Amino acid sequence: MLKRCKFIVHYVSKFNVFEQVRYASQILPQFSAEKYNVKRKNFSNVQAADVSYFQSILGNDRVLTDRDEVLPFNIDWIRNCRGQSQVVLKPKTTQEVSEILAYCNKKRLAVCPQGGNTGLVGGSVPVYDEIVINLMLMDKIITLDEISGALVCEAGCVLENLDNYVRGHNLIMPLDLGAKGSCQIGGNVSTNAGGLRLLRYGNLHGSVLGLEAVKADGTVIDCLRSLKKDNTGYHLKHLFIGSEGTLGIVTKVAIHCPVLPKAATLGFFGIKNFENILELYKSAKSSLGEILSAFEMADNLAITQTVKNLNLPNPISDYPFYALVETHGSNEVHDGEKLSNFLNKEMESGLIMDGTVTSDPAKMQTIWNLRESIAASSLVGGYVFKYDVSIPQKHYYDIVPMLKQRLGDKASAVFGYGHIGDGNIHINISVPQYTKEVVSLIEPFIFEEVSKLKGSISAEHGIGFRKPQFIHYSKEPSALGLMRDLKQLMDPNGILNPYKVLPETN
Amino acid sequence: MSRVLVGVKRVIDYAVKIRVKPDKSGVVTDGVKHSMNPFDEIAVEEAVRMKEKKLASEVIAVTCGPTQAQETLRTALAMGADRAIHVEVAGAEYETLQPLHVAKILAKLSQDEKADIVIVGKQAIDDDSNQTAQMTAALLDWPQAVFASKVEKTDSGLTVTREIDGGLEVIKTKLPAVLSADLRLNEPRYATLPNIMKAKKKPLKKVAAKDLGVDLSPRIKVVSVEDPPVRQGGSILPDVDTLVAKLKEGGHV
């Protein structure tokens, strides 16, 4: 009985986070085009004849035109961006995607490819009336090679479903994100999603073995090999990883799944200051070596706010910083010994002030849930600016106090948390209300500072709709030039996810 | 001050997906992650809180099971129990270990250890029996306060709030007594690192069931363990008329 109860509790709390987000305000967000002053590009408008054509390919059920039905596809999950699309298409096969794109390309109709719509930079929703192509119905698992660990599936498979599936075969997905219950693998690949396991299993440019994508003119590019090694010519799959749907729509993915660790342990520690977090990271790398699978940090406010807003338990009391250290290994005894040596040493040295450590799956889930809920917790009330930057570890936390000082009482909360191991920090700034004045205090200040520290203005969230005008802080003009050339070559009419990634040329 | 005996059971962790053995004799436990029964965690927490409030002088954790069950005792020790007793039951005997056996063991140990209060979880999440507390009380001829959601010390004994169908019942009981912990009694703590380290050095005594004079021969035979039926897929119908037609077709209206 308890099992069911707990399951429901867990489910409800998870559900609540997203519901709260969705209904944080019943008022619809302002149209992105107005909010960010974007001019519509010279695309055709969708006509009744176009809708009829789509219906002839997909049938009536998979072409949404009803205003209420289309609305959720127009709004991103942080309720920051809102597009004006009137048509949502739900293809089931690559062939259908190809036919849709060939038609749109010919008619110069702009499209917005969409997966689970959990992106944080507005890349997954339209800006004007781009036709939404949502891949949720392409959710079939095609093959799983248990020897190599290669999983081949369609782009619309939800990450958590894939993880559950491969776990049944003693494998895990190489990536794990807070949004795993909604995000789709095609979207993960298109945005080169990072997440919680990147430290151990690397990023998608390494894990994706092959993929199939459809170009703007409807050509299907079949790079769906599942080989670890394949040095035959240009590595085209990489063009579709992280290009956020501006060069093509990913329809199938071959991805390498590592072996499910037999032993996993999670520690959650209280730390005195940021310097000690770095010391602890160094020590964890040398003491835990190959079993270290995640090293995450959060400052006091990130945790206390999450505990308060979402009513979650904090396993330990108040500390200035928190570190979360996870190990994945193949032998519980061996891992346990390593971990216990590491803990003994660092308790004694004082780097770890207090903490808890567990290998009970249920407890581990509760602790991970606290970490993963930070992103959603800050959406309760007011408006939140979210930044996802990577900075060399030495200066990882510098920007948070800088912003606190700069914003003073204009911000209700400024906090930082993220993946220390990857040098990736998420900075959240909560304000009572979105105003141009606050924006001007934050942007481009934050990007300039990141650029000075030789960081990246977008570590894992991508550029999307929100950041093209800042991309130059991280990309040289020559690199941007080549990006434009590629776009011109692969999508000459610019119909794929317009207004995103590439900055406007003045 | 009282001495508290807490019964803890090692069960498959509730976050793990349960698989039934192909021969339907039970569920797969090999290589599956186990942890302390969540209701027993609540029982341990309550006992430790009693000690922290100086209502209890000593907390003794007890478990019956194979060697691995000692991990569960170490968890109880890390949460704050003072010492532990591992009643070794392994192999075939463990497979058929039932609440009555455990109740006899707990009854014997509470006499040997001169316990004033026995606390266990209201049920274990693996067999859902909900019998151990009641049977232990009967065997000892002690009062029982089961499904406790609040326990307070009063002059001569305890005032216990019980979760019953449709509400709460408040009862008073003298000591010694047997309690079982319900979900809302408390929220168990996470064992902190220093306590996890200390727990490794706390005393853990091993005894054999037969040394306690308890006969472990099975009283019940498990005939078959089966998965719940798989939910039939639903379908979306275009309109009410079709729905009514379908319901009629299926003989539901």
Interface residues (C-beta under 8 A of the other chain):
Chain A: M1 L2 K3 C5 K6 K262 G267 F268 F269 P313 P315 I316 L343 N344 M347 I352 D354 G355 T356 V357 T358 S359 D360 P361 A362 K363 M364 Q365
Chain B: D13 Y14 A15 V16 G31 K33 S35 M36 P38 F39 Q123 I125 D128 L183 E187 Y190 A191 T192 L193 P194 I196 M197
